[in-house]
């Protein structure tokens, strides 16, 4: 279940820690699924090949690619 599909606290995943983990992945294009733990903290569920990943059906794909382009440009 995606975060925006469930009721959950407004806690944000620790970006710096996740970037440090991502830097250890020997790929330039991958996904990392993370989950908030019931009693606090975060865990990595899965790291996968980016080309087989999809987005939720309700995702605004145009906004996603615009944001991606802005961050890469």
Secondary structure, DSSP 8 states (H G I E B T S, - for coil): --GGGS--------HHHHHHHHTTSS-SSEEEEEEE-TTS-EEEEEEEEGGG----TT--HHHHHHHHHHHH-
